[in-house]
């Protein structure tokens, strides 16, 4: 395969050994033709997955905050407030 950028012969390599150009290109006949509605649906799935990941992290943070509050409240109750008052 000859690099289109620097014209170096690279044999069967898909990355040029001289300039590092990525020579492999997907042929247009192999690409599935999709409508804009299908592309929008795929994009919304990707965005939905990322939003779900962020919400999961936020949810874990909130749960940890609430649990730590209740644990501290329980310790203060059991010690009669002597932990805070000294």
C-alpha positions in Angstrom: 0.0 0.0 0.0 1.4 3.4 -1.0 0.9 6.3 1.4 -1.1 9.0 -0.2 0.6 11.7 1.9 4.4 10.9 1.5 4.2 8.3 -1.3 6.2 5.7 0.7 5.6 2.0 -0.1 4.4 0.2 3.1 3.5 -3.3 1.9 0.4 -4.6 3.8 0.7 -2.0 6.6 -2.3 0.3 7.2 -0.2 3.0 9.0 2.6 4.6 7.1 6.1 3.7 8.5 7.5 7.1 7.5 4.9 9.8 8.3 2.4 7.8 10.5 -0.6 8.5 8.2 -3.5 6.1 8.8 -4.1 4.8 5.3 -7.1 2.5 5.8 -10.4 3.9 4.8 -13.8 2.1 4.9 -15.2 1.7 1.5 -18.5 3.5 1.0 -20.3 0.4 -0.3 -19.7 -1.2 3.1 -21.3 1.6 5.1 -24.9 1.0 6.0 -27.2 3.8 4.8 -29.0 5.3 7.7 -31.7 8.0 7.8 -31.3 11.0 10.0 -34.0 9.6 12.4 -31.9 6.4 12.9 -28.7 8.5 13.5 -30.7 10.7 16.0 -31.9 7.5 17.8 -28.4 6.2 18.1 -27.1 9.5 19.4 -29.9 9.7 22.0 -28.9 6.2 23.2 -25.3 7.3 23.6 -26.3 10.4 25.4 -28.7 8.5 27.6 -26.0 6.0 28.6 -23.7 8.9 29.6 -26.4 10.7 31.5 -27.2 7.5 33.4 -23.6 7.1 34.4 -23.5 10.6 35.8 -26.8 10.2 37.6 -25.5 7.0 39.2 -22.5 8.7 40.6 -24.6 11.6 41.9 -27.0 9.1 43.5 -24.2 7.3 45.2 -22.9 10.6 46.5 -26.2 11.6 47.9 -26.7 8.2 49.6 -23.3 8.4 51.2 -24.0 11.9 52.4 -27.3 10.9 54.0 -25.9 7.7 55.6 -22.9 9.6 57.1 -25.3 12.2 58.5 -27.4 9.4 60.2 -24.3 7.6 61.5 -23.0 10.8 63.1 -26.5 11.5 64.5 -26.5 8.0 66.0 -23.1 8.4 67.5 -24.1 11.8 69.1 -27.3 10.2 70.4 -25.5 7.2 71.9 -22.8 9.2 73.6 -25.3 11.8 74.9 -23.6 14.6 73.0 -20.3 14.2 74.7 -18.5 13.7 71.4 -19.4 17.2 70.3 -19.3 19.0 73.7 -16.1 17.4 74.8 
